[in-house]
């Protein structure tokens, strides 16, 4: 048997119980068994003391000297006090050495009382459990054998005779105690396993919740990074280009410079609206009060003011699109045209929105310098994020995108979103926002 100082004498400390959502049924059974053991010991002690004091013949009171007759009740009271003190102390995780010293004291006091009167020999039954739980393996079994032999011999000495009942009673009690202790030990192991499992599940659930929270934070950061790149960063880039053109026009052409400054102010106002939209988490201002074709047409008009001949074309009949689709297509056009204005050195750009059978398409073409798509990507200065953000946004909606370009041959950005999966992709797109 294994050491059970803590589990035998009292319930677990409050700090340990607070870590578990509630005591498992097995722990409740073990607590009841502990209480029954304490009650059994104290009840037998009270009965033995009462019989010794009230029944002189049964307790051999007349054969004892006066000092012994007075010492036995005091010893019984001392045994009860020592037992209760040890049981209460075990609730606070008593050290094993002190627990064994307490067990030795209880056993010694019981042996003295059993020597004084046979009325106390039946305390051996709860003592079996104490030794089986506080001692280990062979030591526990040896202690039970010694206690059983002491009970048998003590009864024989008190009565001057040895009967089968005097032998069978203690032996059967010892066997019964060993069987109960084995069952108790099995219940205790099961309770410990269940508690460990509950703690593991609770910890795993907390770790999963934390992982989901971190994933949500990362998703939100990626979303904000895409939004900032597709709106504020591109708007600020446009403002820089317009102010640069205005600066080059001065002082020779004040009228042109003034016009570009006015366009820069308009772009700054649009970016301010975008920034406020982040706070309100509403739809993009470019889509407010208008459909996607109108928003793309206005975007082309603003791009044309940077010196690029930007035109918008519509193919097919417009149909209602989920807001996630409209935002993704608008952001794709903004990112593509921002690259055209900033890097392509193009003369012409064409944005084509197509409503086809089963899909909606967006193509952005420019006749600029072109580039090698495989070499494009984020750069240390924070630029080059557009294509990666576009890919993530379109992929999240279940769509497809492609970039066709080569040095000196212009660039085409093509986006495809399936209309047949509008319902499911709308919800997915809203989750990503």
C-alpha positions in Angstrom: 0.0 0.0 0.0 1.2 3.5 -0.7 1.4 6.5 1.7 -1.9 8.2 2.2 -1.2 10.8 4.9 -3.0 13.6 3.1 -5.9 11.6 1.6 -6.8 9.5 4.7 -7.1 12.1 7.4 -8.8 15.0 5.7 -9.9 16.6 2.4 -7.5 18.2 0.0 -6.3 21.8 0.7 -8.6 24.6 -0.5 -5.9 25.8 -3.0 -5.9 22.5 -4.8 -9.7 22.3 -4.9 -10.0 25.7 -6.5 -8.0 24.5 -9.5 -10.7 21.9 -10.3 -14.2 22.8 -11.5 -15.7 20.6 -8.7 -15.0 17.5 -6.7 -15.3 14.4 -8.8 -17.7 11.7 -7.5 -14.7 9.5 -6.6 -13.2 12.2 -4.4 -16.6 12.5 -2.6 -16.6 8.8 -1.9 -13.1 8.9 -0.5 -14.0 11.9 1.8 -17.1 9.9 3.1 -14.8 6.9 3.8 -12.4 9.1 5.7 -15.2 10.5 7.9 -16.6 7.0 8.5 -13.2 5.9 9.6 -12.8 8.8 12.1 -16.3 8.2 13.4 -15.7 4.5 13.8 -12.6 5.0 15.8 -14.1 7.6 18.2 -17.3 5.6 18.6 -15.4 2.5 19.6 -13.3 4.5 21.9 -16.3 6.0 23.7 -18.0 2.5 23.9 -14.9 1.0 25.3 -14.5 3.7 27.9 -18.1 3.6 28.9 -18.0 -0.2 29.3 -14.8 0.0 31.4 -16.3 2.6 33.7 -19.9 1.3 34.0 -19.3 -2.4 33.8 -16.6 -3.5 36.3 -17.0 -7.1 35.6 -16.8 -6.9 31.8 -13.9 -4.5 32.0 -12.0 -6.4 34.8 -12.2 -3.2 36.8 -12.1 -4.9 40.1 -8.8 -6.7 39.3 -7.0 -3.4 38.7 -5.4 -1.1 41.3 -7.0 2.2 42.0 -4.3 4.1 40.0 -5.0 2.0 36.9 -8.8 2.4 37.3 -8.2 6.2 37.2 -5.6 6.2 34.5 -7.6 4.2 31.9 -10.4 6.9 31.4 -7.6 9.6 31.3 -5.7 7.5 28.8 -8.8 7.1 26.7 -9.4 10.8 26.7 -5.7 11.4 25.8 -6.0 8.9 22.9 -9.1 10.7 21.6 -7.4 14.1 21.8 -4.2 12.8 20.0 -6.3 11.1 17.3 -8.4 14.2 16.6 -5.3 16.5 16.6 -3.6 14.3 14.1 -6.7 14.1 11.9 -7.1 17.9 11.9 -3.4 18.4 11.3 -3.5 16.1 8.2 -5.8 18.6 6.5 -2.8 20.9 6.2 -0.4 18.5 4.6 1.5 17.1 7.6 5.0 15.8 6.9 5.4 12.0 6.7 7.7 11.7 9.7 5.2 13.6 11.9 2.4 11.4 10.5 4.3 8.2 11.4 5.1 9.6 14.9 1.4 10.3 15.4 0.6 6.8 14.2 3.1 5.3 16.7 1.6 7.4 19.6 -2.0 6.3 18.8 -0.9 2.7 18.5 1.0 2.8 21.8 -1.9 4.4 23.7 -4.3 1.8 22.2 -2.0 -1.0 23.3 -2.0 0.3 26.9 -5.7 0.6 27.0 -6.1 -2.9 25.4 -3.8 -4.3 28.1 -6.0 -2.6 30.8 -9.3 -3.8 29.4 -10.6 -6.1 26.5 -13.2 -3.4 25.8 -10.6 -1.5 23.9 -9.3 -4.3 21.6 -11.9 -3.6 19.0 -10.2 -0.3 18.3 -7.9 -2.5 16.3 -10.3 -2.4 13.4 -9.9 1.3 12.5 -6.2 1.0 13.4 -5.9 -1.5 10.6 -6.8 1.2 8.1 -4.4 3.7 9.6 -1.5 1.4 9.3 -2.5 0.2 5.8 -2.6 3.8 4.6 0.3 5.4 6.4 2.7 2.5 6.0 3.9 1.0 2.8 3.7 -2.5 1.3 5.0 -5.3 3.6 5.3 -2.9 6.6 1.6 -2.2 6.4 0.7 -6.0 6.2 3.2 -6.8 9.0 1.6 -4.1 11.2 -1.9 -5.6 10.6 -0.6 -9.1 11.5 1.0 -7.8 14.7 -2.1 -5.9 15.7 -4.3 -9.0 15.0 -2.0 -11.2 17.1 -2.0 -8.7 19.9 -5.8 -8.7 20.0 -6.0 -12.5 20.1 -3.3 -12.8 22.8 -4.8 -9.9 24.8 -8.3 -11.5 24.8 -6.8 -14.8 25.9 -4.9 -13.2 28.7 -8.0 -11.2 29.9 -10.3 -14.2 29.8 -7.9 -17.0 30.6 -9.2 -19.0 27.7 -8.8 -19.0 23.9 -11.9 -19.8 21.7 -12.4 -20.0 18.0 -14.4 -16.7 18.1 -11.4 -14.9 19.7 -9.3 -15.9 16.7 -11.7 -15.7 13.9 -13.1 -12.3 14.8 -9.8 -10.4 14.7 -8.6 -12.4 11.7 -11.7 -11.8 9.7 -11.6 -8.1 10.6 -8.0 -7.9 9.5 -8.8 -9.5 6.1 -11.9 -7.3 5.7 -9.7 -4.2 6.4 -7.1 -5.2 3.9 -9.7 -5.8 1.2 -11.3 -2.4 1.9 -7.9 -0.7 1.9 -7.1 -2.3 -1.5 -10.4 -0.9 -2.8 -9.7 2.5 -1.3 -6.3 2.5 -2.9 -7.9 1.8 -6.3 -10.5 4.5 -5.8 -7.8 6.9 -4.8 -5.7 6.2 -7.9 -8.8 6.6 -10.1 -9.6 9.9 -8.4 -6.1 11.1 -8.9 -6.2 10.1 -12.6 -9.5 11.9 -13.1 -8.3 15.0 -11.3 -5.1 15.0 -13.4 -7.3 14.6 -16.5 -9.6 17.4 -15.5 -6.6 19.7 -14.9 -5.1 18.7 -18.2 -8.3 19.4 -20.0 -8.7 22.7 -18.2 -5.1 23.7 -19.1 -5.6 22.5 -22.7 -8.8 24.5 -23.0 -7.1 27.6 -21.7 -4.1 27.1 -24.0 -6.6 26.6 -27.0 -8.4 29.8 -26.0 -5.2 31.7 -25.8 -4.0 30.2 -29.2 -7.4 31.2 -30.8 -7.0 34.7 -29.3 -3.5 35.0 -30.7 -4.7 33.8 -34.1 -7.5 36.3 -34.0 -5.1 39.1 -33.1 -2.8 38.0 -36.0 -5.7 37.9 -38.4 -6.8 41.3 -37.3 -3.3 42.7 -37.8 -3.1 41.2 -41.3 -6.5 42.7 -42.1 -5.5 46.1 -40.8 -2.2 45.9 -42.7 -4.0 45.2 -45.9 -6.5 47.9 -45.3 -3.8 50.5 -44.5 -1.7 49.5 -47.5 -4.7 49.5 -49.9 -6.1 52.8 -48.6 -4.0 55.1 -46.4 -0.5 54.1 -47.7 -1.7 54.4 -51.4 -3.5 57.6 -50.7 -0.5 59.1 -49.1 1.6 57.9 -52.0 -0.8 59.6 -54.4 -0.6 62.8 -52.4 3.2 62.7 -52.6 3.1 62.3 -56.4 0.6 65.1 -56.8 2.7 67.4 -54.6 5.8 66.4 -56.5 4.2 67.3 -59.8 3.0 70.6 -58.3 6.5 71.4 -57.1 7.9 70.7 -60.6 5.3 73.0 -62.1 6.4 75.9 -59.9 7.2 78.7 -60.6 6.7 78.4 -64.3 3.1 77.2 -64.3 1.3 78.3 -61.1 -2.1 77.3 -62.4 -1.1 73.6 -62.9 0.6 73.6 -59.5 -2.6 74.9 -57.9 -4.7 72.2 -59.6 -2.4 69.4 -58.4 -2.4 70.9 -54.9 -6.2 70.8 -54.9 -6.2 67.2 -56.0 -3.7 66.4 -53.2 -6.1 68.1 -50.7 -9.0 66.0 -52.1 -6.9 62.8 -51.7 -6.0 63.8 -48.2 -9.7 64.2 -47.4 -10.5 60.8 -48.8 -7.7 59.3 -46.7 -9.1 61.0 -43.6 -12.5 59.4 -44.3 -10.7 56.0 -44.6 -9.0 56.6 -41.2 -12.3 57.4 -39.6 -13.8 54.3 -41.2 -11.2 52.2 -39.3 -12.6 53.6 -36.0 -16.2 53.1 -37.0 -15.5 49.8 -38.8 -18.0 50.6 -41.5 -17.9 50.0 -45.2 -15.2 51.8 -47.3 -16.3 55.4 -48.1 -15.6 54.7 -51.7 -18.5 52.3 -51.7 -20.8 54.4 -49.5 -24.0 55.3 -51.5 -22.7 53.8 -54.7 -22.1 50.4 -56.3 -18.8 48.9 -57.2 -18.8 50.1 -60.9 -19.3 53.7 -59.7 -16.6 53.4 -57.1 -14.2 52.0 -59.7 -15.1 54.8 -62.1 -14.3 57.4 -59.5 -11.0 55.6 -58.7 -10.0 55.8 -62.3 -10.8 59.5 -62.4 -8.6 60.2 -59.4 -5.8 58.1 -61.0 -6.1 60.1 -64.2 -5.2 63.2 -62.3 -1.7 61.8 -61.6 -0.9 61.9 -65.3 -2.0 58.4 -66.4 -4.8 58.0 -68.9 -6.9 55.7 -66.8 -10.2 54.4 -68.1 -12.9 52.2 -66.7 -14.8 49.5 -68.6 -17.8 47.4 -67.6 -18.7 44.1 -69.2 -22.0 42.4 -68.5 -24.9 43.4 -66.3 -24.0 44.2 -62.7 -25.5 42.0 -60.1 -25.6 42.4 -56.3 -22.4 41.3 -54.7 -21.6 40.5 -51.1 -19.8 43.4 -49.3 -16.8 41.2 -48.9 -16.6 40.8 -52.7 -17.0 44.5 -53.3 -14.3 45.5 -50.8 -11.9 42.9 -52.1 -12.3 44.0 -55.8 -12.1 47.7 -54.9 -9.0 47.1 -52.9 -7.4 45.1 -55.7 -8.1 47.9 -58.1 -6.7 50.5 -55.7 -3.5 48.5 -55.1 -3.0 47.9 -58.8 -3.5 51.5 -59.8 -1.3 52.7 -56.9 1.5 50.6 -58.3 0.8 52.0 -61.8 1.0 55.6 -60.6 4.1 55.0 -58.4 6.2 52.6 -60.3 5.0 51.7 -63.8 5.7 55.0 -65.6 2.7 54.1 -67.8 0.8 56.3 -70.2 -2.4 54.2 -70.2 -4.3 52.1 -67.6 -7.6 50.2 -68.1 -9.7 48.8 -65.3 -12.3 46.2 -66.5 -15.0 44.8 -64.3 -16.8 41.8 -65.8 -20.0 40.1 -64.6 -19.8 36.7 -66.3 -21.8 33.4 -65.9 -20.7 32.1 -62.5 -18.0 34.6 -61.7 -17.1 38.3 -61.4 -13.8 39.4 -62.8 -11.5 42.4 -62.4 -8.6 43.1 -64.8 -6.2 46.0 -64.4 -3.9 46.6 -67.4 -1.2 49.2 -67.9 1.4 49.8 -70.6 4.2 50.7 -68.2 7.7 49.4 -67.6 6.5 46.0 -66.2 8.5 43.8 -63.8 9.3 40.2 -63.0 6.5 38.9 -60.8 8.6 36.2 -59.1 10.9 38.9 -57.8 8.2 41.0 -56.3 7.6 40.9 -52.6 7.8 42.9 -49.3 10.9 44.9 -48.9 12.7 46.1 -45.8 11.5 49.7 -46.2 7.9 48.5 -45.9 6.9 48.6 -49.6 6.1 45.8 -51.9 3.3 44.5 -49.6 0.6 45.0 -52.2 0.7 41.7 -54.1 0.9 39.6 -50.9 -2.0 41.4 -49.4 -4.0 41.1 -52.6 -3.3 37.3 -52.7 -4.4 36.8 -49.1 -7.6 38.8 -49.6 -8.7 37.0 -52.8 -7.7 33.6 -51.5 -9.7 34.1 -48.3 -12.8 34.5 -50.5 -12.1 31.4 -52.5 -11.1 33.3 -55.6 -8.2 33.2 -57.9 -5.7 35.9 -59.0 -2.9 36.2 -61.4 -0.2 38.7 -62.4 1.2 38.8 -65.9 4.1 41.1 -66.6 7.6 41.3 -68.1 10.1 44.2 -68.2 9.0 46.6 -70.9 5.7 44.9 -71.7 3.3 46.3 -69.2 1.3 44.5 -66.5 -2.0 42.8 -66.2 -3.6 41.9 -62.8 -6.5 39.5 -63.1 -8.9 38.6 -60.2 -11.7 36.0 -60.4 -14.4 35.5 -57.7 -17.0 32.7 -58.1 -20.6 33.9 -58.0 -21.9 30.4 -57.4 -20.4 30.4 -53.9 -21.5 33.9 -53.0 -23.5 32.9 -49.9 -20.8 30.8 -48.3 -17.9 33.1 -49.3 -19.8 36.2 -48.0 -19.8 34.8 -44.5 -16.2 33.8 -44.8 -15.3 37.2 -46.1 -17.2 38.9 -43.2 -15.3 36.8 -40.7 -12.0 37.9 -42.2 -13.0 41.6 -41.9 
